[in-house]
Amino acid sequence: MSKIIKKTVNTVFNEQKDALIDELIEVLEKLGFSVRIEKGVFKGGFCLLRDQKLFLLNKNLEQDKKINILVKNISRIGVEGIFLKPMIRDLVEKESGADKLIE
């Protein structure tokens, strides 16, 4: 009987990406969402729990995937009326522009 060898991917921790994730989480909190980073079989998204607006994000995802999920969901809500750093606003506007091109 042969052994099953799991391939492990060495993920490199990038402090700049981690800081971006934290800033995107702050944007969600400004929009009135509680953000929870949990383990599970999901990627991330919005949830409503007893009149509380939640955003769940999978703890085990790579940094790039976390950023993509956060930006996509923030662009769906809209960020009019709140201050965003120019880099974050560019990411959100690019994502919302991509949605408009598809529709």
Secondary structure as UniProt FT lines:
FT   HELIX           15..30
FT   TURN            31..32
FT   STRAND          34..38
FT   STRAND          44..49
FT   TURN            50..51
FT   STRAND          52..58
FT   TURN            59..60
FT   HELIX           63..77
FT   TURN            80..81
FT   HELIX           86..102
//
